[in-house]
């Protein structure tokens, strides 16, 4: 089930080759289509995304 909670979506960055790397997340607007986002934009989002802790 998908719930809509506002006008933004989240992009979560996780390193699949090194699980010790901190997970990061950033909120983006719904006008962004991830299939059309450039690599440079993804890199900028990764740099801007704050680290998040483990959810338990």
ChimeraX commands (.cxc) that place a marker at each C-alpha (Angstrom):
marker #1 position 0.00,0.00,0.00 radius 0.5
marker #1 position 1.36,3.41,-0.94 radius 0.5
marker #1 position 0.46,6.41,1.17 radius 0.5
marker #1 position 0.79,10.00,0.03 radius 0.5
marker #1 position 1.89,12.33,2.78 radius 0.5
marker #1 position 2.75,15.53,1.01 radius 0.5
marker #1 position 4.34,17.10,-1.98 radius 0.5
marker #1 position 7.81,15.59,-1.57 radius 0.5
marker #1 position 9.42,12.19,-2.00 radius 0.5
marker #1 position 12.62,10.83,-0.52 radius 0.5
marker #1 position 15.71,9.48,-2.21 radius 0.5
marker #1 position 17.72,7.09,-0.03 radius 0.5
marker #1 position 21.38,6.48,-0.83 radius 0.5
marker #1 position 22.91,3.23,0.42 radius 0.5
marker #1 position 26.27,1.72,-0.55 radius 0.5
marker #1 position 25.71,-1.86,-1.70 radius 0.5
marker #1 position 29.41,-2.71,-1.86 radius 0.5
marker #1 position 30.27,-1.48,1.66 radius 0.5
marker #1 position 27.48,-1.76,4.21 radius 0.5
marker #1 position 29.60,0.15,6.75 radius 0.5
marker #1 position 28.95,3.37,4.81 radius 0.5
marker #1 position 26.33,5.61,6.36 radius 0.5
marker #1 position 22.93,5.68,4.68 radius 0.5
marker #1 position 21.85,9.12,3.49 radius 0.5
marker #1 position 18.44,10.49,2.50 radius 0.5
marker #1 position 17.15,13.66,0.91 radius 0.5
marker #1 position 13.71,15.00,0.14 radius 0.5
marker #1 position 12.93,15.95,-3.46 radius 0.5
marker #1 position 9.88,17.45,-5.08 radius 0.5
marker #1 position 7.39,15.30,-6.94 radius 0.5
marker #1 position 8.14,17.16,-10.17 radius 0.5
marker #1 position 11.42,15.23,-10.42 radius 0.5
marker #1 position 11.27,11.99,-12.41 radius 0.5
marker #1 position 14.17,9.84,-11.21 radius 0.5
marker #1 position 14.45,8.13,-14.58 radius 0.5
marker #1 position 15.36,11.50,-16.13 radius 0.5
marker #1 position 17.78,12.76,-13.45 radius 0.5
marker #1 position 21.40,13.11,-14.57 radius 0.5
marker #1 position 24.33,11.47,-12.80 radius 0.5
marker #1 position 25.61,14.92,-11.83 radius 0.5
marker #1 position 22.29,15.74,-10.15 radius 0.5
marker #1 position 22.39,12.45,-8.24 radius 0.5
marker #1 position 25.94,13.23,-7.10 radius 0.5
marker #1 position 24.85,16.69,-5.93 radius 0.5
marker #1 position 21.92,15.18,-4.03 radius 0.5
marker #1 position 24.27,12.64,-2.41 radius 0.5
marker #1 position 26.63,15.41,-1.29 radius 0.5
marker #1 position 23.71,17.40,0.13 radius 0.5
marker #1 position 21.94,14.45,1.80 radius 0.5
marker #1 position 22.48,14.22,5.55 radius 0.5
marker #1 position 23.55,10.95,7.13 radius 0.5
marker #1 position 20.82,9.04,8.89 radius 0.5
marker #1 position 21.12,6.52,11.69 radius 0.5
marker #1 position 19.70,3.05,11.86 radius 0.5
marker #1 position 15.99,2.73,12.23 radius 0.5
marker #1 position 14.96,0.19,14.82 radius 0.5
marker link #1:1,2 radius 0.2
marker link #1:2,3 radius 0.2
marker link #1:3,4 radius 0.2
marker link #1:4,5 radius 0.2
marker link #1:5,6 radius 0.2
marker link #1:6,7 radius 0.2
marker link #1:7,8 radius 0.2
marker link #1:8,9 radius 0.2
marker link #1:9,10 radius 0.2
marker link #1:10,11 radius 0.2
marker link #1:11,12 radius 0.2
marker link #1:12,13 radius 0.2
marker link #1:13,14 radius 0.2
marker link #1:14,15 radius 0.2
marker link #1:15,16 radius 0.2
marker link #1:16,17 radius 0.2
marker link #1:17,18 radius 0.2
marker link #1:18,19 radius 0.2
marker link #1:19,20 radius 0.2
marker link #1:20,21 radius 0.2
marker link #1:21,22 radius 0.2
marker link #1:22,23 radius 0.2
marker link #1:23,24 radius 0.2
marker link #1:24,25 radius 0.2
marker link #1:25,26 radius 0.2
marker link #1:26,27 radius 0.2
marker link #1:27,28 radius 0.2
marker link #1:28,29 radius 0.2
marker link #1:29,30 radius 0.2
marker link #1:30,31 radius 0.2
marker link #1:31,32 radius 0.2
marker link #1:32,33 radius 0.2
marker link #1:33,34 radius 0.2
marker link #1:34,35 radius 0.2
marker link #1:35,36 radius 0.2
marker link #1:36,37 radius 0.2
marker link #1:37,38 radius 0.2
marker link #1:38,39 radius 0.2
marker link #1:39,40 radius 0.2
marker link #1:40,41 radius 0.2
marker link #1:41,42 radius 0.2
marker link #1:42,43 radius 0.2
marker link #1:43,44 radius 0.2
marker link #1:44,45 radius 0.2
marker link #1:45,46 radius 0.2
marker link #1:46,47 radius 0.2
marker link #1:47,48 radius 0.2
marker link #1:48,49 radius 0.2
marker link #1:49,50 radius 0.2
marker link #1:50,51 radius 0.2
marker link #1:51,52 radius 0.2
marker link #1:52,53 radius 0.2
marker link #1:53,54 radius 0.2
marker link #1:54,55 radius 0.2
marker link #1:55,56 radius 0.2
view
